[in-house]
Amino acid sequence: MAKVGIVLDKLYVDHDNGMGHPESQERILAIVDMLKFTNLFDEVVRIEPRDATKEEITLVHTPEHYEKIASTKGKPKVFLDADTSTCAVSFDAALRAAGGMISAIDSVLSKEVDRAFPLVRPPGHHAEADRAMGFCLFNNVAVGAAYLTKVRGLDRVLVIDWDIHHGNGTQHIFYDKSEVLYFSTHQYPFYPGTGAAEEVGTGEGAGYTVNVPMQPGMGDNEFIKIFQEILSPIIEQYKPEFILVSAGFDIFFEDPLGGMKVTPEGFAKLTRLLTDAADKICDGKIVFLLEGGYNLDGLWISTKEVIEELLDKKKTEYRLGVSETKVDSLIDNIKKIYSDYWEF
């Protein structure tokens, strides 16, 4: 069985967006309840998170943005946009969330664990270099990718984002760079409005942003087929040295903010496909990171499936038995757009 690290911290619960907000403390509490109920707590390794430093945050964010979030500390409520706010401890929680990502990466690099899953709040992939948005304060996965390339000296890091919303912040931070390849499946058009297939990167980063904009209603087989036919060949050619996964559970079939149809078994299949790829290409170095997901029952069962797959308890079969023709035209279009950069 693989050794899997998880990151949890009280600050991830203390971060409070206010009554009725979908990105609530209950998300973490549901996952903790699952870990206790299934006894998975006894099978994972607890990784102690640290705070990210200002220097680490500003690998991807402007100093002005860092100071703006820091200025909210101790204030009961600050609105950063229409649906993104802070409480008195949100700055501390955001530092601990980005730092939890770094702690998980360090644990994998040191071989303390084989794989890791930081269960953090606030989420991060919408946070731009110079502003918070979409419930996100600092871009946790981008901090992790920049830490790997700029601090730990890696040349090629792959970020995979299966959240239902496009990770605009992650894309823009690395849009002109080749040391981080950003691959995103997302509902489109949908919040935040970015992520068209034609957004491929610029300059040295041309071809290193790969967007697969999807219509609502797609489920397990469509996601698996997209990952097999588009992502898998890119992984083979890019040969990442480390894989990071922005794991948004709002593609769950009953998520209140989403329109996709992924089942808990679908999350297991996606996880197995990616861990198999990591084992083959980069000595198993992969870290999953919690992003969205707002159906608490869906979070409970879907994170269970992902963690059990990371532990190698199941090794779910993900090969498609039948063709999903309704996604074929999308795949053909993506291959055409990206054929200048990758062979399919």
N, C-alpha and C positions, 0 to 999 in steps of 0.2 A: 504494500500500500504506500502511496506517495505521502510525503510529509508536507502538510499544507498549513500555512500560517494565516491567521486572521488578525485584523487590527480593529479594536473597539476602544472607545474612551467615553467617559461620562460627558465630556464637552460635546460630543456628537448628539447627545440627547438634550443637553442644556440649550443649545442653539434653538431659538424659538421664533418662528415666523408669525405667530399670532393665531387666534382662534379661527378654525375653519380653513386654514391654509392647507393645500394638498401636500406640500413638502413639510411634513410634521415629524415630531419626535417619535410618533407611533410607528414610523417606518423602521427605525432601528429597533424599537422594542419588539416588533413583530418578528424580526430576524433573531433577536436574542431568545425570544420564547421558543422559536423553532429549534435553535441550537440546544436549548435545555431539554425540550420535550423529546427530541430524537437522540439525545445523548451524544450529538456530534461535538459538543463542547469538549468531551473527553477524547476525541479523536484528532482534534486540530491543535496547533501550537499557537499560543497567544503571543503576538509580537507587540512589544511595548512601543507606542508611537512617541515621537518627539515633536517639538514645534519646528516647523520650517523657519529658517532664518530669513531676514530681510534680503540678504544676498541671493538666497535660493529662490525666493518669490520673484525677485526682480530679474531673474534669468529670463522670465517671460512677460512680466508685468512692468509697467513704468513705475518709477519711484513715486510719482504723483498718485497713482492708483493705490499703491501700498499705503501711503500716508492717509488717503481718503478713507480707506477701510479702517486703518488704525484709529482715526479720529472718532469712530463710532463707539469705541470701547467705553463701557460704563454708562452709555446713554440708553435709556429704556427702549427707544424706537427711533430708527432713522430709515426713511424710505430712499432707496437708491434708484429704483424705477417703479413702475406701477405694481409689479408683483414681486419685487426683491427688496427685502428689508433686513435690518439687523436688530438684535437686542443687545443688552449690556455685555454679553460674553461671546457674541458672534465673531468678532475679530480673533479672539483666542481659539474658538472652534475652527475657524478657517485656517489658521496657522497649524493647528493640530491635524486637520484633515490633509493638508498638503504634506505635512511632516509624516503623517501615517503612511502616505504613499511612498515617501523616500525610505522610511523604515522598512517597509515591505520589500522594496527593491534591494536594499542593502542585505536583507536576510536571505533573499534568493541568490544574490551574487556571492555571498559568503558561504552558501550551501547549508546554512542553518535550517532552511526549508527548501523543498523542491519547487513549490508554487505558493502564491499568496493571494488573498482576497481582502483588501482593506475595506471595512464596512463603515464608511465615513459619511458625515454631514458637516457642512453644506456640500452639495454636489458642485461640479466645476466646469463642465465642458462648454457652457455658454459664456463664461467669463472671458471678455476680450482683454487685450494687453492693457487697455486704459479705462475699462469700465466693467462694473458688475451688471449682470442681467440674467433673467430666466432662473431665478432662485440661487444663482452661483456668484460667489464672491471672488475666490481665487481659482484658477484653472488647475485642479489637482493633477490631472493626467498630463497636461502640458509641462507643469513643474517637474513631474517625474521623467518625462522624455528629455527635457533640457538637462536635468541632473545627470541622466545617463550619458548624454553626448558631451556636455560641457565640463562636467566634473569627473565622471568616471571614464571618460575617454572613448566611448563607443562610437562607431561610425554610422551604424544603421539601426534605427529603432522603428518598429511598426506599431502604430496606434490603430486599433480596430474599435469602431464605435457603432454598436447596434441599438442604441437608444432610439426611441421613435422620433425624437427631435434631432435635427442636424446640429452637430457640435461646431457652431460658427466660430467660437473662440479658438478652439484647437486648430481648426483649418487655417484661420487667418494668421495665427502666431507662427505657423510653419509653412506658409503658402509659397515662400520663395526659397525654401531650403530642401535639400535632398537627404539630409541625415535623419529626418523624421518623415516617414511615409504615413499619410493619414487616409484611412479607408472607412467610409461611412455608408451604412444602409439607414434610410430614414423615410418617414412619410412625407410626401411632397405633392402639392404645396402645403405647407404647414408651418407653425412657429419654428424657427425665427425668420423663415423666408429665404434662407440661403441653402446651398447644397444642390444646385442644378448640376446635371451631368457634365455640362460644359465648363464647370469650375474645376480646372485641372492643375492649377498651380501656375507660377510664373517664374521666369528666369531660370536659375538653377533648380528651382522646385517644380518645373513643368513636368507633369506626369506623376508627381509624388503626392498629389491629392487625387483621390479616386472616390467619386460620389456615385451612389446608386439610389436615385430618388424613386420611391415606390408608391404605388397607389394603395389606399386603405384596403383592408380585407385580406392581405397576404399573410400566410401562416407558415407552419413548420417546413413544408416541402419547398415553398418558394424561397425562404431564407437559405435553406441548405443548398438548393440548386445555385443560387447566387454566390454563396461562399465557395462552392466546389468549382464553378465554371469561371468565376472572375477572380476571387481572392486567392484561391489555392495556386493558380499559375503565377500570380504576382509574388506570392511568398517564395515560390521556388526560384524566381529570377532575382528578387531583391535580396534574399538571404539575410533577413534581419538577425541581429545579434541579441535582441531582446524584444518581446511582444508585450504590449500593454493593451488592455481591453476596457473601454468605457462601457460597462455593463449596465445598461438601462433596462429596467423590467417593465417599462410602460408599453412594450410591444406585446405584453400578456393579453390574452383574448378578452379579458373583462376589465381592462384598465380604464378608469373614468376619463383620462386625458388622451387616450389613444384610439386608434382604429385598426390595429393589426390583430392577428388571430393566432399568435404563438402560444403553444401549450407548455406546461412544465416539462414534458418530454422533449419538446422542441429546444428548450434551453439546455437540456442535457446533451442533445445532439450537437448543438452549436459549440458547447464547451468541449466535447470530445473531439470534434473536428479541429478546434484550435489547439488543444493540448497535444494532439497527435502531430500537428504541424510544428509546434514548438519542439517537441521531442526529436523530430527529424531534422530541423533546420538550425536550432539554436540551443541545443543541449537542455531543452526543457524549460528555458528561462521565460516564464510568463507570469504576469500579475494582472488579475482582474480587479476592477475598481467600481464601487457602487456609484451609479449616476441616478437616473429617474426610476419611477415605479411607484404607483399611487394606489393600487388595490392591495390592501394589507394581506388578504388571504393569498393573493397572487404572489406577493413578495415572500410570504412564509414558505409556500410550496416550491416556488421557482428557485429561490436561493438554496433551498435544501437540495434540489436536483443538481445545481451547479457545484455546490461544495462536495456532494457525494461523488460527482464526476471527477473533480479535482483530486479527490482522495483515491481515485481508481477503484471505488467500491463496485461500480457497475460496468464501466467501459461500454456505454450504449452504442449500438450500431447506428450509423447515420447515413449509410449509403442509400440513395434513392432507388426504390423498386419500380417506380413509374415516372414518366415524364410529366412535368407540370407545364403544360403548353401555355397557360395564361401569363407566365412570366418570361417565356422565350423571346418575345419581341423586345422586352426591356433589356434582357441579357445581350441580344444581338446588337442593340443600339449602343450599349456601354462598350462592348468589344470594338465596335466601329470607331467610337470617339477616342478610345485609349490605345488603338492599334499602332499609333505612332510611337508609343512608349513601351508597350508590353506585348508579348506574344501569347495568344490564347489558342 
